[in-house]
Amino acid sequence: MERSYYLARALPLPDADRHRALAAPGPADRVHVLTDALDDVIASLRFRLQ
């Protein structure tokens, strides 16, 4: 199984981001969506920890 699908399922992402990643047309697109979504998650966590 392709790792980008595994990451889309395993990472702590909002449902909308997970769906966008799983619906992306190819592995590079999935990784791009996942990267953007993780950037948002990290920013949110940093904000909460301040």
Secondary structure, DSSP 8 states (H G I E B T S, - for coil): --HHHHHHHHS---HHHHHHHHHSSSHHHHHHHHHHHHHHHHHHHHHHH-
